[in-house]
Structures are given as C-alpha cells and as structure tokens.
Amino acid sequence: MSYYQRHIFFCVNDRGPGSERPSCNLCGSVQAREYAKKKIKKLGLSGEGKVRVNQSGCLDRCEEGPVCVVYPEGTWYTYVDETDIDEIVESHLAGGKVVDRLKI
C-alpha cells in the first residue's frame, strides 16, 4: 500500500513577466497550493494513508494553467479561484469523484 492515498501536485513554476509562455505562479498557483494545504488539514485529510499536497516545477501544460494533477489517478485540473480548489478537495480528494468541469 502507498504511504498516501492521493497526492495533488500544484505547478508553481515562474518564468517571469516577460516570458513567451505563461507560467502557473503568475496565475496564483502558490496561493492556491497554500489554500488547498490548509483546507486538507482543516478537513482532517492530511497524514499517513490520506492526502499529500505538494508543489512542483513546470508540468509543461502552461497554456492550460494554472494546473494541478492528482495521483494515483493522473487527473489534470485547471482552476481559477478558491471555489474551484474547494471543489477539487471536497469532490476528488475527499470523495474520490473527478470534477469534470475543471478537468483538462
């Protein structure tokens, strides 16, 4: 058995404001990750056998971002605000149900 039931990785890559390609950090991904982490803890979903919130470098889906990915399912999401993060946490991470409207 895996140590965690699920991992969610938030891309926090930052290419800088003059880059030819977008980057997730410029879309608020660091704040989104922190929000998700606090929500996971508040709901009692963190720790062994539960959910781990991680950050990553570039996940190379920049034009679809900001992005996060949930494993082991390999489900890719984009999001706009905390309401979207709430839905990913409550539906997918807590309930195991993919959020189709945010899925890439």
Secondary structure in CASP SS format (residue, H / E / C, confidence):
PFRMAT SS
TARGET T0000
AUTHOR 0000-0000-0000
METHOD secondary structure of the structure
MODEL  1
M C 1.00
S C 1.00
Y C 1.00
Y C 1.00
Q C 1.00
R E 1.00
H E 1.00
I E 1.00
F E 1.00
F E 1.00
C E 1.00
V C 1.00
N C 1.00
D C 1.00
R C 1.00
G C 1.00
P C 1.00
G C 1.00
S C 1.00
E C 1.00
R C 1.00
P C 1.00
S C 1.00
C H 1.00
N H 1.00
L H 1.00
C H 1.00
G C 1.00
S H 1.00
V H 1.00
Q H 1.00
A H 1.00
R H 1.00
E H 1.00
Y H 1.00
A H 1.00
K H 1.00
K H 1.00
K H 1.00
I H 1.00
K H 1.00
K H 1.00
L C 1.00
G C 1.00
L C 1.00
S E 1.00
G C 1.00
E C 1.00
G C 1.00
K C 1.00
V E 1.00
R E 1.00
V E 1.00
N E 1.00
Q E 1.00
S E 1.00
G C 1.00
C C 1.00
L C 1.00
D C 1.00
R C 1.00
C H 1.00
E H 1.00
E H 1.00
G C 1.00
P C 1.00
V E 1.00
C E 1.00
V E 1.00
V E 1.00
Y E 1.00
P C 1.00
E C 1.00
G C 1.00
T E 1.00
W E 1.00
Y E 1.00
T E 1.00
Y C 1.00
V C 1.00
D C 1.00
E H 1.00
T H 1.00
D H 1.00
I H 1.00
D H 1.00
E H 1.00
I H 1.00
V H 1.00
E H 1.00
S H 1.00
H H 1.00
L H 1.00
A H 1.00
G C 1.00
G C 1.00
K C 1.00
V C 1.00
V C 1.00
D H 1.00
R H 1.00
L H 1.00
K E 1.00
I C 1.00
END
